[in-house]
Amino acid sequence: MSLRDIPIRTLDGEQGTLAALAGDKALLIVNVASKCGLTPQYTGLVELQRQYGERGFSVVGVPCNQFMGQEPGSAEEIQEFCATTYGVDFPLLEKTEVNGPERHPLYDELSAVPDADGQSGDIQWNFEKFLVAKDGTVAARFRPRTEPGDPAVVSAIERLL
């Protein structure tokens, strides 16, 4: 099964797949949180979406409450916060477990991919990023402190488009 075919649910409760959600686009999948020191990265994610969205790219936000309870809100609260505070206009999935025994199958696949230093395994914190090519292969993994506008992220996106 391709990464793009793994069943997902959007923040508003619709079932589907990444392929159905984003079509034939390169994706930057990011576990996000509203009450984290890294939350301002939403600004950079929105900028990436606006800069590359029409070229076959989409950010996909995955709210997660596993890191010190930093995403405690309901689906409605998350949606409102993202839209009004950061102008988020990219797709958001339902609140998802990214580590541990309840880890979503999407993150089973993503966490197996190594970062630039060759390290795979559990998601370290909120805002870990995975760049997925149009064919469903994971092209790159960026750790949480790597800003969305970092030259490594931007050049990796541009290589896929």
N, C-alpha and C positions, 0 to 999 in steps of 0.2 A: 504494500500500500504506500502510495506517495504521501509525503508530508501534507500536500495540498488536499488530500482526500480524507484526512483524519476528521471525524465529526467534532464540530465546535458549536457553541451557542453564543450568540451576540448578547450584548448588554441588555438589549430590549427583549431577550428571550427567544429569538428566532434560531432554529436549528439549521445547520448547514455544514459547509466545509470552507477552508480558506479559498479554494478554487471558486466556489460559488460567491463568496463574500467579495473577493478582490479581482476575480477574473484572471486574465493572463498578464499579471503584473509581477515585478520584483517586489518583495515585501521586506520591511524592517519590523520584526516582531519584538515588542518590548514589554516586559512586565512592569507595570506602572503602579504608583501609589500617590494619594492626594496629600498625605501628611508626612512627607519624607524630606530630608534635607536636599535630596536630588530632584524633588518635584519641579523646580524651575526648568529642568530639562524638557518639560512639555513645550516650552517656547521654541527650542531648537527642533523638536519633532514636528511641530506645526510648520516651521520654516522649511524643513525638508519636504513635507507633504506639498506645500505650495510651490516649491521650486521644481520638484520632479514629478508631481502627480500626473500631469498631462503627458509625460514621457513614458508612462508605463510603470509607475512606482506607487506604492502605498505603505504608509505606516499602519501597523495594527497594534493597538494598545491592549494589554492583558492585565486588568486590575488584579492585584494579589495582596492579601492581608497576612501573609506568613512572616513578614519581617517586622517584628515589634508592633503588630497591629496598626500599621500605617495606612491601611485602606479599609477603615471600619464601616464606611457608608453603605447604604442600599444602592441598588442599581440606579435609581432615580437621583439620589444624592451625588453619586459619582458622575453621572451624565451632566447634571447641572453644574457641578464644580468645574469639570473639564471645559464645558462650553462657555460658561460665563467668565471664568478666571483666565483661561488660556486660548479660547477660541478654537478648541479642538474640533476638527472637521474630518478626521480619519476614523475608521471603524474601531470600536471598542468591543471586546469580548466580555462575557460574564466573568465575575470574580472567580479566579482559578488558582488551584494549588500547583506550584511549580517544583516543589521538592517533597520528599517523603512518600509514605505509602499511598497517599491519595493524589499523587502527582498526575496531572492530566496527561493522556497519551501524547499530546503535542509536545509537552516538555520532556517526556521519556526520550523522544527522538532528538529534540534540540539539545538537551543536556549532555548527550553523547558526543557532541561536536566539540573539538578542541578550539581554544582561543589562539591568538598569534604566538603565545608562549608554549603551545602544545598541551595546555591543561583543559581537560574536559571535566564533567561531573556536575554536581549541584550548582544551582543558580546562587551566586554570592549574595545578592541584595537586589533591591528594587532598581529598575532601569538597566538591566542587562539586556543587550541587544543582539538579535540574530538576523543577518541579512540572508534572505532566501531568494534564489534565482527563479526565473519564470518556470523552469522545469521542476521545481520543488527541491532542488539540492540546496543545502546550506552553504553559502559562499563565504561567510565570515561570522565570527562571534566577537562581540565587544563587551568588555566588563562594565559594570555600572558607572564608574567614574569617567569613562570615555564619553565626552559630550557628543551630542548628535552632529554638531557642526565640525567635529574633529576632522582634519584632512584625511586620516585613514578611513573614516566612515564615508566621507564624501567621495573619495576616489574609488572606493569599493562599489558604491552605488553607481557611479558614472560608468564603471567597467561593465556593469550588468545591463545598462540601458542602450 
